[in-house]
Amino acid sequence: MVGATMAGGCISVQAPEKPIVIELNINIKQEVAYKLSSDATKTIETNRDVF
């Protein structure tokens, strides 16, 4: 009786016929911001002809 109940709970696993396709649409955007210190800003403003 114990053997009959154990045989009834059998599980079968099958691989799919078609391959699994995973599409990843990743958009990576990188922004770099430069901030000038107040000294550099003053230097640029006073020497506009150089820059």
C-alpha positions in Angstrom: 0.0 0.0 0.0 2.9 2.4 0.8 4.5 1.7 -2.6 1.3 2.5 -4.5 0.9 5.9 -2.9 4.6 6.8 -3.6 4.3 5.9 -7.3 1.3 8.1 -7.8 3.2 11.3 -7.1 5.7 11.1 -9.9 6.5 14.4 -11.7 8.0 14.6 -15.2 9.8 17.7 -16.5 10.3 18.3 -20.2 12.3 20.9 -22.1 10.3 23.3 -24.4 10.4 22.6 -28.1 11.3 26.1 -29.0 14.3 28.0 -27.4 13.6 30.5 -24.8 14.3 34.1 -26.1 15.0 36.9 -23.7 15.0 40.4 -25.2 16.7 43.1 -23.2 16.4 46.7 -24.4 18.7 48.6 -22.2 19.4 52.3 -22.7 22.4 53.7 -20.8 22.8 57.4 -20.7 25.8 59.0 -19.0 26.0 62.6 -18.3 29.0 64.3 -17.0 28.7 67.8 -15.5 31.6 70.0 -14.8 31.3 72.8 -12.3 33.8 75.6 -12.2 34.9 77.0 -8.9 34.3 80.7 -8.3 38.0 81.4 -8.8 38.0 79.8 -12.2 34.8 81.6 -13.2 36.3 85.0 -12.2 39.5 84.2 -14.2 37.5 83.3 -17.3 35.4 86.5 -17.0 38.4 88.8 -16.6 40.3 87.1 -19.5 37.6 86.6 -22.1 40.0 87.2 -24.9 42.2 84.2 -23.8 39.3 81.8 -23.7 
